[in-house]
Amino acid sequence: MQVIQSKKLSERWLLTANLFANTGNAMIWPVTTLHMTVSLGQDLTMAGVVILFSSLMNILGAYIAGKLFDRWRPYPTLIGASLIAFFSLVTLFFYNGWPVFAFLMMTASFGIGSVNTLLNAYATTVTGKNTRIIFNNMYIVLNVGVVIGTLAVGYLFDYGFQWLMLLAATLFLILTGIAVSIFNVNTDIAPVMDDDQAEEISHEDHAEPILTRNQQAVKEPAKFEMSPLLWFLAAFLFVIYLSYMLWETVMAPHLRSIGISTRHYADLWVLNGLTIILFQKIISTWANKHPYRLSVIMGGFVFASSFILMLFVNQFWQIVLVFELLTLGEMLASPQVPAWVAQLTPKEVSGQAQGFVSIMISLGRMVGPLYGGIMLDHGWFNPLFFSVFIAMIVANVGLLIVARKKKE
């Protein structure tokens, strides 16, 4: 007889795990392009190719993890994913030359993509708060991790890439320990709904009993189906993270080429994280009083405007102001999208739904560095930023039209 865990995951431990995962992740992506161009002698296009294949592995990890969360056992899946990330990173401490670096980045990305999807899926099972608040808190903690991770990058990169990998590996080892000791919990469908979902349910409806995942599978296998709104959310996520990834990869060597140090580049991310930590609660309080579409689409337009302004800046203080505008758009949109997807899809497929979010983010992260690397290797800085601005405007307008039709 199978024993069903009655204990539910507390938000505190979910956020703690999220902090370790994202701090480790923040030590990897910003230095990938720098390590390849500065230490390994590769060009930006080759760096983009490595990140492309690493992102493909991230997507594969997110897809498999989402399926296993819904149809198998989340607990051993999270432990396995954390161990894959740990062993890949600790090996990078010893072997980080070319081409072994590329292979280990791919295996690390598989593990990290799996971990991120699983933590988002676990977030949908936490009871006591509505989904929007939980994802907003996840987003704030994510950016605490970004601040810590990028501070480490700024101060440790000049001492050697391998020390960053050792520190990141240590964080994923701690994450594995947390997963083993805390995450063996009940992940059955949570009865807590957010405000948007509650409005759609009549007070006259009779509540249905909460079923375990195995009981749901026997009753009627749930399916994750793409609606027009989900397709446009997919396009939105893809374009936003393609653009965002330019800052995490090709902008680092570009800023070095115009005389801005790696430490100043890291300071941009510290400022980004501190801004989110200080002001995200205010932004979220406002956003939670309005439909998802308002904050997401408004954030998308603000985010896009920062890229057109990059055509006119050439000093560090101007770059700081543009980056803060990008951060405002990020605060409005990013934490709302996973919660919106959770609201649009059945709880029984929460793993696949959050895997969908992770996959679209990873697709953008996959294409962005390659596209940016090719453009900057040819010296096409202005066309690069103008093209991503146009793509974001198209995605935002499409999302606005479809969201309005769904409302009607």
VEXDREN-2710 file (C-alpha; in Angstrom, 1 decimal):
% VEXDREN-2710
k/r/px/py/pz
1/MET/0.0/0.0/0.0
2/GLN/1.4/3.4/-1.0
3/VAL/1.8/5.9/1.8
4/ILE/0.5/9.4/0.9
5/GLN/2.5/12.2/2.5
6/SER/0.1/14.5/4.5
7/LYS/2.7/17.2/5.0
8/LYS/2.5/20.2/2.6
9/LEU/5.5/22.2/1.6
10/SER/6.0/25.5/3.5
11/GLU/6.6/28.7/1.5
12/ARG/9.7/29.4/3.6
13/TRP/11.5/26.3/2.4
14/LEU/10.4/26.8/-1.1
15/LEU/11.9/30.3/-1.1
16/THR/15.1/29.0/0.5
17/ALA/15.5/26.4/-2.2
18/ASN/14.8/29.0/-4.8
19/LEU/17.4/31.3/-3.4
20/PHE/20.2/28.7/-3.5
21/ALA/19.2/27.6/-7.1
22/ASN/19.1/31.2/-8.5
23/THR/22.3/32.3/-6.7
24/GLY/24.1/29.4/-8.3
25/ASN/22.6/30.1/-11.6
26/ALA/23.5/33.8/-11.5
27/MET/27.2/32.8/-11.2
28/ILE/27.1/30.8/-14.4
29/TRP/25.2/32.6/-17.2
30/PRO/26.9/36.1/-17.0
31/VAL/30.4/34.6/-17.1
32/THR/29.8/32.0/-19.9
33/THR/30.4/34.5/-22.7
34/LEU/33.2/36.2/-20.8
35/HIS/35.1/33.0/-20.1
36/MET/34.8/31.9/-23.7
37/THR/35.9/35.2/-25.2
38/VAL/38.5/36.3/-22.7
39/SER/39.9/32.9/-21.4
40/LEU/39.2/30.4/-24.2
41/GLY/39.8/32.7/-27.2
42/GLN/36.4/32.0/-28.9
43/ASP/34.4/34.6/-30.7
44/LEU/30.9/35.8/-29.7
45/THR/29.2/33.6/-32.4
46/MET/30.8/30.5/-30.9
47/ALA/29.8/31.6/-27.5
48/GLY/26.2/32.0/-28.8
49/VAL/26.3/28.4/-30.2
50/VAL/27.4/27.0/-26.8
51/ILE/24.6/28.9/-25.0
52/LEU/22.2/27.7/-27.7
53/PHE/22.9/24.1/-27.1
54/SER/23.0/24.7/-23.3
55/SER/19.5/26.2/-23.6
56/LEU/18.3/23.2/-25.6
57/MET/19.4/21.0/-22.7
58/ASN/17.7/23.4/-20.3
59/ILE/14.5/23.0/-22.3
60/LEU/14.8/19.2/-22.3
61/GLY/15.3/19.3/-18.6
62/ALA/12.3/21.5/-18.1
63/TYR/10.1/19.3/-20.3
64/ILE/11.2/16.0/-18.6
65/ALA/10.9/17.5/-15.1
66/GLY/7.4/18.8/-15.8
67/LYS/6.2/15.4/-17.0
68/LEU/7.8/13.6/-14.1
69/PHE/6.3/16.1/-11.6
70/ASP/2.8/15.4/-12.9
71/ARG/3.0/11.7/-13.7
72/TRP/5.7/10.3/-11.5
73/ARG/7.3/11.5/-8.2
74/PRO/8.4/15.1/-7.7
75/TYR/10.7/14.3/-4.7
76/PRO/13.3/12.0/-6.3
77/THR/13.1/14.1/-9.5
78/LEU/14.2/17.2/-7.7
79/ILE/17.0/15.4/-5.9
80/GLY/18.2/13.9/-9.2
81/ALA/18.1/17.3/-11.0
82/SER/20.0/19.0/-8.2
83/LEU/22.7/16.3/-8.2
84/ILE/23.1/16.6/-12.0
85/ALA/23.7/20.4/-11.6
86/PHE/26.1/19.8/-8.7
87/PHE/28.3/17.2/-10.4
88/SER/28.5/19.2/-13.6
89/LEU/29.6/22.4/-11.8
90/VAL/32.1/20.7/-9.5
91/THR/33.7/19.0/-12.6
92/LEU/33.9/22.5/-14.2
93/PHE/36.1/23.5/-11.3
94/PHE/38.7/21.0/-12.4
95/TYR/38.1/20.9/-16.2
96/ASN/37.0/24.2/-17.8
97/GLY/39.1/24.3/-21.0
98/TRP/37.8/24.0/-24.6
99/PRO/35.8/21.9/-25.6
100/VAL/35.0/20.1/-22.3
101/PHE/33.6/23.4/-21.0
102/ALA/30.9/23.3/-23.6
103/PHE/29.8/19.8/-22.7
104/LEU/29.7/20.4/-19.0
105/MET/27.7/23.6/-19.5
106/MET/25.1/21.6/-21.3
107/THR/24.8/19.0/-18.6
108/ALA/24.6/21.7/-15.9
109/SER/21.9/23.5/-17.9
110/PHE/19.9/20.3/-18.0
111/GLY/20.0/20.0/-14.3
112/ILE/19.3/23.7/-13.7
113/GLY/16.4/23.7/-16.1
114/SER/14.9/20.8/-14.3
115/VAL/15.3/22.4/-10.9
116/ASN/13.7/25.7/-11.9
117/THR/10.6/23.9/-13.4
118/LEU/10.2/21.7/-10.3
119/LEU/10.4/24.6/-7.9
120/ASN/7.8/26.5/-9.9
121/ALA/5.6/23.4/-9.9
122/TYR/6.0/23.0/-6.2
123/ALA/5.0/26.6/-5.8
124/THR/1.5/25.7/-7.2
125/THR/1.0/23.2/-4.3
126/VAL/1.7/25.6/-1.5
127/THR/-1.4/26.4/0.5
128/GLY/-2.3/29.4/2.6
129/LYS/-1.7/32.1/0.0
130/ASN/-2.9/32.8/-3.5
131/THR/-0.8/31.9/-6.4
132/ARG/0.1/35.5/-7.4
133/ILE/1.6/36.3/-4.0
134/ILE/3.7/33.1/-4.0
135/PHE/5.1/33.7/-7.4
136/ASN/5.8/37.4/-6.5
137/ASN/7.8/36.2/-3.5
138/MET/9.6/33.6/-5.6
139/TYR/10.6/36.4/-8.0
140/ILE/11.9/38.6/-5.2
141/VAL/14.0/35.8/-3.8
142/LEU/15.2/35.0/-7.3
143/ASN/16.6/38.6/-7.5
144/VAL/18.2/38.3/-4.1
145/GLY/20.0/35.4/-5.7
146/VAL/20.9/37.5/-8.7
147/VAL/22.4/40.2/-6.4
148/ILE/24.5/37.7/-4.5
149/GLY/25.6/35.8/-7.6
150/THR/26.6/38.8/-9.6
151/LEU/28.5/40.3/-6.7
152/ALA/30.4/37.1/-6.6
153/VAL/31.0/37.3/-10.4
154/GLY/32.3/40.9/-10.1
155/TYR/34.8/40.1/-7.4
156/LEU/35.8/36.6/-8.2
157/PHE/36.0/36.4/-12.0
158/ASP/39.4/38.1/-12.1
159/TYR/40.8/35.5/-9.7
160/GLY/39.6/32.6/-11.9
161/PHE/36.5/31.2/-13.5
162/GLN/36.9/27.9/-11.6
163/TRP/36.3/29.5/-8.2
164/LEU/32.9/30.7/-9.3
165/MET/32.1/27.1/-10.5
166/LEU/33.2/25.7/-7.1
167/LEU/31.0/28.2/-5.2
168/ALA/28.0/27.5/-7.5
169/ALA/28.5/23.7/-7.0
170/THR/28.5/24.2/-3.3
171/LEU/25.1/26.0/-3.5
172/PHE/23.6/23.2/-5.5
173/LEU/25.0/20.7/-3.0
174/ILE/23.2/22.6/-0.2
175/LEU/20.1/22.6/-2.4
176/THR/20.3/18.8/-2.7
177/GLY/20.4/18.5/1.1
178/ILE/17.4/20.8/1.4
179/ALA/15.5/18.7/-1.2
180/VAL/16.3/15.4/0.6
181/SER/15.3/16.7/4.0
182/ILE/12.3/18.9/3.3
183/PHE/10.7/18.3/-0.1
184/ASN/9.2/14.8/0.5
185/VAL/5.8/16.4/0.9
186/ASN/2.2/16.0/-0.4
187/THR/2.0/17.5/-3.9
188/ASP/-1.7/16.8/-4.4
189/ILE/-3.8/19.5/-6.0
190/ALA/-4.0/22.6/-3.8
191/PRO/-7.4/23.9/-3.0
192/VAL/-6.2/27.5/-2.8
193/MET/-7.3/29.7/-5.7
194/ASP/-6.3/33.2/-6.7
195/ASP/-8.7/36.0/-7.0
196/ASP/-9.2/35.7/-10.8
197/GLN/-10.1/32.1/-10.5
198/ALA/-12.5/32.6/-7.6
199/GLU/-14.5/35.2/-9.7
200/GLU/-15.1/32.6/-12.4
201/ILE/-16.7/30.1/-9.9
202/SER/-20.3/30.4/-8.9
203/HIS/-21.1/30.4/-5.2
204/GLU/-23.8/27.8/-6.0
205/ASP/-21.3/25.2/-7.2
206/HIS/-20.6/22.3/-4.9
207/ALA/-17.0/21.8/-4.0
208/GLU/-15.4/18.6/-5.4
209/PRO/-13.2/16.5/-3.1
210/ILE/-9.4/17.0/-3.4
211/LEU/-7.9/14.0/-5.2
212/THR/-4.4/12.7/-5.1
213/ARG/-2.4/12.7/-8.3
214/ASN/-2.8/9.0/-8.7
215/GLN/-6.6/9.2/-8.2
216/GLN/-6.7/12.0/-10.8
217/ALA/-4.8/9.9/-13.3
218/VAL/-7.3/7.0/-12.8
219/LYS/-10.3/9.2/-13.0
220/GLU/-9.4/11.0/-16.2
221/PRO/-5.8/11.8/-17.4
222/ALA/-5.4/15.6/-17.5
223/LYS/-4.0/17.2/-20.6
224/PHE/-2.0/20.3/-21.1
225/GLU/-3.6/22.0/-24.1
226/MET/-2.4/25.2/-25.8
227/SER/-5.0/27.9/-26.2
228/PRO/-4.6/31.1/-28.4
229/LEU/-3.8/33.1/-25.3
230/LEU/-1.1/30.6/-24.2
231/TRP/0.4/30.7/-27.7
232/PHE/0.8/34.5/-27.4
233/LEU/2.1/34.2/-23.9
234/ALA/4.7/31.8/-25.4
235/ALA/5.7/34.4/-28.0
236/PHE/5.8/37.1/-25.3
237/LEU/8.1/35.0/-23.1
238/PHE/10.3/34.0/-26.0
239/VAL/10.9/37.6/-27.2
240/ILE/11.3/39.1/-23.7
241/TYR/14.0/36.6/-22.7
242/LEU/15.7/36.6/-26.1
243/SER/16.2/40.4/-25.5
244/TYR/17.0/40.0/-21.8
245/MET/19.7/37.4/-22.6
246/LEU/21.6/40.0/-24.6
247/TRP/22.3/41.8/-21.3
248/GLU/23.5/38.5/-19.7
249/THR/25.8/37.5/-22.5
250/VAL/27.0/39.7/-25.4
251/MET/26.7/43.0/-23.5
252/ALA/29.4/42.0/-21.1
253/PRO/32.2/41.9/-23.7
254/HIS/30.6/44.8/-25.6
255/LEU/30.8/47.0/-22.5
256/ARG/34.4/45.9/-21.9
257/SER/35.2/47.0/-25.5
258/ILE/34.0/50.5/-24.8
259/GLY/35.9/50.8/-21.5
260/ILE/33.4/49.6/-18.9
261/SER/34.9/47.0/-16.5
262/THR/33.6/43.6/-15.6
263/ARG/33.0/45.0/-12.1
264/HIS/30.8/47.8/-13.4
265/TYR/28.9/45.3/-15.5
266/ALA/28.3/43.3/-12.4
267/ASP/27.2/46.4/-10.6
268/LEU/24.4/46.8/-13.1
269/TRP/23.0/43.4/-12.0
270/VAL/23.4/44.2/-8.4
271/LEU/21.5/47.5/-8.9
272/ASN/18.8/45.5/-10.9
273/GLY/18.4/43.0/-8.0
274/LEU/18.4/45.7/-5.3
275/THR/15.7/47.7/-7.2
276/ILE/13.6/44.6/-7.4
277/ILE/14.1/43.7/-3.7
278/LEU/13.2/47.2/-2.6
279/PHE/10.3/47.9/-4.9
280/GLN/8.8/44.6/-6.0
281/LYS/6.3/44.5/-3.1
282/ILE/5.0/47.9/-4.1
283/ILE/4.7/46.9/-7.8
284/SER/3.1/43.6/-6.8
285/THR/0.5/45.2/-4.5
286/TRP/-0.6/47.3/-7.4
287/ALA/-0.5/44.4/-9.9
288/ASN/-2.5/42.1/-7.7
289/LYS/-5.4/44.5/-7.7
290/HIS/-5.6/44.3/-11.5
291/PRO/-6.0/41.6/-14.1
292/TYR/-2.9/39.7/-15.2
293/ARG/-3.1/41.2/-18.7
294/LEU/-2.7/44.7/-17.5
295/SER/0.6/44.3/-15.6
296/VAL/2.1/41.9/-18.1
297/ILE/1.4/43.9/-21.2
298/MET/2.3/47.2/-19.5
299/GLY/5.5/45.7/-18.4
300/GLY/6.2/44.4/-21.9
301/PHE/5.9/47.9/-23.4
302/VAL/8.1/49.4/-20.7
303/PHE/10.7/46.7/-21.2
304/ALA/10.7/47.2/-25.0
305/SER/11.2/51.0/-24.6
306/SER/14.5/50.4/-22.8
307/PHE/15.9/48.7/-26.0
308/ILE/15.1/51.6/-28.3
309/LEU/16.7/54.0/-25.9
310/MET/19.9/52.0/-26.0
311/LEU/20.4/53.4/-29.5
312/PHE/21.1/56.8/-28.0
313/VAL/23.3/56.1/-24.9
314/ASN/27.1/56.1/-24.7
315/GLN/28.0/56.8/-21.1
316/PHE/27.7/54.5/-18.0
317/TRP/25.2/56.7/-16.1
318/GLN/22.9/56.6/-19.2
319/ILE/23.2/52.8/-19.4
320/VAL/22.3/52.7/-15.7
321/LEU/19.1/54.7/-16.3
322/VAL/18.1/52.5/-19.3
323/PHE/18.8/49.4/-17.3
324/GLU/16.5/50.7/-14.5
325/LEU/13.7/51.2/-17.0
326/LEU/14.2/47.6/-18.2
327/THR/14.0/46.5/-14.5
328/LEU/10.7/48.3/-14.1
329/GLY/9.2/46.4/-17.1
330/GLU/10.7/43.2/-15.7
331/MET/9.0/43.8/-12.3
332/LEU/5.6/44.4/-13.9
333/ALA/5.7/41.4/-16.2
334/SER/8.0/38.6/-15.1
335/PRO/6.4/37.4/-11.8
336/GLN/2.9/37.6/-13.2
337/VAL/3.4/35.3/-16.2
338/PRO/3.9/32.0/-14.3
339/ALA/0.9/32.8/-12.1
340/TRP/-1.2/33.7/-15.2
341/VAL/-0.3/30.4/-16.8
342/ALA/-1.2/28.6/-13.5
343/GLN/-4.6/30.3/-13.6
344/LEU/-5.2/29.4/-17.3
345/THR/-4.4/25.7/-16.9
346/PRO/-5.7/22.8/-14.7
347/LYS/-3.9/22.2/-11.4
348/GLU/-3.5/18.5/-12.4
349/VAL/-1.0/19.6/-15.1
350/SER/0.8/22.2/-13.0
351/GLY/4.2/20.6/-13.7
352/GLN/3.7/20.7/-17.5
353/ALA/2.3/24.2/-17.3
354/GLN/5.3/25.5/-15.4
355/GLY/7.5/23.4/-17.7
356/PHE/5.9/25.3/-20.6
357/VAL/7.0/28.6/-19.0
358/SER/10.5/27.4/-18.5
359/ILE/10.7/26.0/-22.0
360/MET/9.7/29.3/-23.6
361/ILE/12.1/31.2/-21.4
362/SER/14.9/28.8/-22.3
363/LEU/14.1/29.1/-26.1
364/GLY/14.5/32.9/-25.8
365/ARG/17.8/32.4/-23.8
366/MET/18.9/29.9/-26.5
367/VAL/18.4/32.2/-29.5
368/GLY/19.3/35.5/-27.9
369/PRO/23.1/34.9/-27.4
370/LEU/23.5/33.4/-30.9
371/TYR/21.6/36.2/-32.6
372/GLY/23.3/38.9/-30.5
373/GLY/26.7/37.3/-31.1
374/ILE/26.3/37.2/-34.9
375/MET/25.0/40.8/-35.0
376/LEU/27.8/42.2/-32.8
377/ASP/30.6/40.2/-34.6
378/HIS/29.5/42.1/-37.7
379/GLY/29.4/45.4/-35.7
380/TRP/25.6/45.8/-36.1
381/PHE/24.9/47.2/-32.6
382/ASN/22.0/49.5/-33.6
383/PRO/20.2/47.0/-35.8
384/LEU/20.4/44.5/-33.0
385/PHE/18.6/46.6/-30.5
386/PHE/16.1/48.0/-33.0
387/SER/15.2/44.5/-34.2
388/VAL/14.5/43.2/-30.7
389/PHE/12.4/46.4/-30.0
390/ILE/10.2/45.7/-33.0
391/ALA/9.8/42.0/-32.1
392/MET/8.7/43.0/-28.5
393/ILE/6.2/45.5/-29.8
394/VAL/4.7/42.9/-32.2
395/ALA/4.5/40.3/-29.4
396/ASN/2.9/42.8/-26.9
397/VAL/0.3/44.0/-29.4
398/GLY/-0.6/40.4/-30.3
399/LEU/-1.0/39.5/-26.6
400/LEU/-3.1/42.6/-26.0
401/ILE/-5.5/41.7/-28.8
402/VAL/-5.9/38.1/-27.8
403/ALA/-6.3/38.9/-24.0
404/ARG/-9.0/41.4/-24.8
405/LYS/-10.9/38.9/-26.9
406/LYS/-10.7/36.3/-24.1
407/LYS/-12.1/38.9/-21.7
408/GLU/-15.0/39.6/-24.1
END
